[in-house]
Amino acid sequence: MLGRDLTAALAREDAAVVAAGRAALDIADPARVREAFAAHRPAVVVNCAAWTAVDDAESQEEAALRVNGTGPAVLAASCREYGSVLLHVSTDYVFAGDAVLPYAEDAPTAPRSAYGRTKLAGERAVLETLPDTGHVVRTAWLYGSGGANFVRTMIKLEGAKDTLDVVDDQRGQPTWTVDLAAQLVRLGRAALDGAAPAGVYHGTNGGSTTWYGLAREVFRLLGADPDRVRPTSSAAFARPAPRPACSVLAHDRFAAAGIEPLRDWRTAIGEAFPALLAAERPLSAGAR
């Protein structure tokens, strides 16, 4: 989902892009990665690959670690060899999720799930291997037209359910993949120019809401009654992996690098919505 929007954003910049999917490049295979670097000699590498099945990672942590931890380490090693800048996309799950204020980029990490642990391993590999050219960009609550996500699910369920019960005790920042892709392009350019130091950045849309609040906004944008969405607690939807109660991230490092943080989430989803609706309900979107 993010990779497609990033590829489109780079195409608009007339950048030479090699978009290697999983079938083309196993990022945890050092030989395959070295071959790719030797063939293309990239100036900037953006790692959008990840094991994102949060619950499955609880029972398959070794497999998740191969993608989320070993993969970034392998990429970082080749970036060091070829002098490439690495932008590695990470997650809010590296935090405990119990903060009252937004998490700063240097806040202590304390993952509570296997997914969070494996993603933190990837972050550490990048930062340790590339102290001068490794950039970790944490994001959260991604949605876009190019893949399955919460917003598209709400669009689908609005037409199938009279009412929906949605969790109201988890707070975060819905983030449009188009906005994050553009921010990654800006960061890559600034990193090449020496204007964005290596380290951790937070790439989420501004403001915050709960899943319940996001679902109500989706209904509002559909012209449906938001009161059809009813609040409930996380306890009503018990899952193998614990979800962060608070995933809100601060954006100070982007601002310090002269890169404006991403806009408010409500503004973003309003612009994104026609494409999301067309992706989920192509016939009804055409009728509108």
C-alpha positions in Angstrom: 0.0 0.0 0.0 2.7 2.5 1.0 5.1 1.2 -1.7 2.6 1.9 -4.5 2.1 5.4 -3.4 5.8 6.0 -2.9 6.5 4.7 -6.4 3.9 7.1 -7.8 5.4 10.0 -5.8 8.9 9.3 -7.1 7.6 9.0 -10.6 6.2 12.5 -10.4 9.7 13.6 -9.4 11.1 12.0 -12.5 13.3 9.8 -10.3 14.7 6.6 -11.5 13.0 4.0 -9.4 13.5 0.3 -8.9 10.4 -1.0 -7.0 11.3 -4.6 -6.0 8.4 -6.6 -4.5 8.8 -9.6 -2.4 8.9 -12.0 -5.3 11.7 -10.0 -6.9 13.8 -9.4 -3.8 14.0 -11.2 -0.5 15.5 -8.5 1.7 16.7 -11.0 4.3 18.9 -12.8 1.7 22.3 -11.1 1.7 23.3 -12.6 -1.6 20.1 -11.4 -3.4 20.4 -7.9 -1.8 24.1 -7.6 -2.8 23.2 -8.5 -6.4 20.4 -5.9 -6.4 22.8 -3.2 -5.1 25.5 -4.1 -7.6 23.0 -3.9 -10.5 21.3 -0.6 -9.5 23.7 1.2 -7.1 20.9 3.2 -5.4 21.5 6.6 -3.9 18.5 6.2 -1.6 16.8 2.9 -0.4 13.4 3.1 1.2 12.3 -0.1 3.0 8.5 -0.5 2.9 8.7 -4.2 3.4 7.4 -5.6 6.7 5.7 -8.4 8.5 2.5 -6.5 9.5 0.3 -9.4 10.7 0.5 -8.2 14.3 -1.4 -11.1 15.9 0.3 -13.8 13.8 3.7 -12.5 15.0 2.8 -13.7 18.5 3.0 -17.3 17.4 5.5 -16.8 14.6 8.0 -14.4 16.0 11.0 -16.0 14.3 9.4 -15.6 10.9 8.4 -12.0 11.7 11.9 -11.2 12.9 13.4 -12.4 9.6 11.4 -9.7 7.8 11.3 -7.0 10.4 14.8 -7.4 11.9 17.1 -9.4 9.7 15.8 -7.7 6.5 16.6 -4.2 7.6 20.0 -5.3 8.9 20.9 -6.9 5.5 19.7 -3.7 3.7 21.8 -1.5 6.0 24.9 -3.6 5.4 24.7 -3.1 1.6 23.8 0.6 2.1 27.0 1.0 4.1 29.0 -0.8 1.4 27.6 1.3 -1.5 27.2 4.6 0.4 23.4 4.7 0.1 21.0 6.5 2.3 18.5 4.2 4.0 14.9 5.3 5.0 13.5 2.5 7.1 9.7 2.6 7.9 8.9 1.5 11.4 6.0 1.6 13.8 4.5 3.1 17.0 4.4 -0.5 18.4 8.0 0.0 19.6 6.5 2.0 22.4 4.6 0.7 25.4 1.5 2.6 24.3 0.7 4.0 27.7 1.9 7.6 27.4 -0.2 10.7 28.2 1.7 13.0 25.9 2.8 12.3 22.3 5.9 10.1 22.1 9.0 12.1 21.2 11.5 10.5 18.8 13.9 9.8 21.6 11.3 8.5 24.1 12.2 5.1 25.7 11.1 2.1 23.7 9.3 -0.8 25.4 7.4 -3.0 22.9 4.6 -5.1 24.4 4.2 -7.5 21.4 6.2 -9.7 19.2 5.6 -7.4 16.3 6.9 -4.4 18.2 10.0 -6.4 19.3 10.8 -7.4 15.8 10.4 -3.9 14.5 12.6 -2.5 17.2 15.3 -5.0 16.2 15.1 -3.6 12.7 15.4 0.0 13.9 18.4 -0.8 16.0 20.2 -2.6 13.1 19.7 0.4 10.8 20.8 3.0 13.4 23.9 0.9 14.5 25.0 0.0 11.0 24.4 3.5 9.5 25.0 6.1 12.2 25.4 8.8 9.5 23.0 7.7 6.7 20.3 5.6 8.4 16.9 7.2 8.9 14.1 5.4 10.8 10.6 6.8 10.1 7.9 5.5 12.5 4.4 5.7 11.3 1.0 4.3 12.5 -2.6 3.7 11.5 -1.9 3.7 7.7 -4.7 3.8 5.2 -4.8 4.2 1.4 -6.5 3.0 -1.7 -3.8 0.4 -2.6 -4.5 -2.2 0.1 -6.7 -3.5 2.9 -7.0 -1.1 5.9 -9.4 0.1 8.6 -10.9 3.0 6.6 -11.7 0.8 3.6 -13.2 -1.8 6.0 -15.5 0.8 7.5 -16.6 1.9 4.0 -17.5 -1.8 3.2 -19.2 -2.4 6.6 -21.3 0.7 6.4 -23.2 -0.8 3.5 -23.5 -4.2 5.2 -24.3 -3.4 8.8 -27.0 -1.4 10.6 -24.6 -0.6 13.5 -21.0 -1.1 14.2 -19.2 -1.5 17.6 -15.7 0.1 17.4 -13.0 0.4 20.0 -12.9 3.8 21.7 -10.0 3.3 24.2 -7.1 3.2 21.6 -5.9 6.6 20.4 -3.6 7.3 17.4 -3.1 9.2 14.2 -4.8 8.0 11.0 -2.1 8.5 8.3 -2.7 8.6 4.6 -0.1 6.7 2.7 0.0 9.4 0.0 1.0 11.9 2.6 3.6 9.6 4.1 5.0 8.8 0.7 5.5 12.5 -0.1 7.2 13.0 3.2 9.6 10.1 2.5 10.5 11.8 -0.8 11.2 15.1 1.0 13.3 13.3 3.7 15.3 11.4 1.1 16.1 14.6 -0.8 17.0 16.4 2.5 19.2 13.5 3.6 21.1 13.5 0.3 21.6 17.3 0.7 22.9 16.9 4.3 19.9 18.8 5.7 18.3 15.9 7.5 20.6 14.1 10.0 20.4 10.4 10.5 18.2 9.1 13.3 14.6 8.7 14.1 11.7 10.6 12.6 7.9 10.3 13.2 5.8 10.3 10.1 2.1 10.5 11.0 -0.7 12.9 10.2 -1.3 15.5 12.8 -4.0 15.5 15.5 -5.4 12.3 17.0 -8.6 10.3 17.4 -9.7 6.8 18.4 -10.8 4.0 16.1 -14.3 4.9 17.1 -13.7 8.5 16.1 -12.2 7.5 12.8 -15.1 5.2 12.1 -17.6 8.0 12.7 -15.6 10.3 10.4 -15.8 7.7 7.7 -19.6 7.4 8.1 -19.9 11.2 8.0 -17.9 11.3 4.7 -20.2 8.6 3.3 -23.2 10.7 4.2 -24.3 8.1 6.7 -25.4 8.6 10.3 -22.3 8.6 12.5 -24.5 7.5 15.5 -24.7 4.1 13.8 -21.1 3.6 15.1 -21.2 2.7 18.8 -18.2 2.9 21.2 -16.8 -0.2 22.9 -13.6 -1.2 24.7 -10.6 -3.2 23.7 -11.7 -5.9 26.1 -14.6 -6.7 23.8 -12.2 -7.5 21.0 -9.6 -9.6 22.7 -6.7 -10.4 20.4 -3.4 -12.3 20.8 -1.2 -9.2 20.6 -1.9 -6.2 22.9 -2.8 -3.0 21.1 -1.2 0.4 22.3 -3.7 2.5 24.2 -1.9 5.6 23.0 0.0 5.7 19.7 0.2 9.4 19.3 3.7 10.5 18.0 5.4 13.9 18.1 7.1 15.4 15.0 9.9 17.6 16.3 12.7 16.1 14.3 11.0 16.8 10.9 10.5 20.4 12.0 14.1 20.6 13.1 15.3 19.4 9.7 13.2 22.1 8.0 10.6 19.7 6.7 7.0 20.6 7.7 5.2 17.8 9.6 2.2 16.2 8.0 -1.1 17.9 8.0 -4.1 17.2 10.3 -5.6 13.7 9.8 -9.1 15.1 9.1 -7.9 17.3 6.3 -6.0 14.3 4.8 -8.8 11.8 4.9 -11.2 14.4 3.4 -8.9 14.6 0.4 -8.2 10.9 0.3 -11.8 9.8 0.5 -12.9 9.8 -3.2 -10.1 7.4 -4.1 -10.8 5.2 -1.0 -14.5 5.0 -1.9 -13.7 4.2 -5.6 -11.3 1.4 -4.5 -13.9 -0.1 -2.1 -17.1 0.6 -3.9 -16.2 1.2 -7.6 -19.8 1.1 -8.9 -21.4 3.4 -6.3 -18.4 5.8 -6.5 -19.0 6.0 -10.3 -22.6 6.7 -9.7 -21.8 9.6 -7.4 
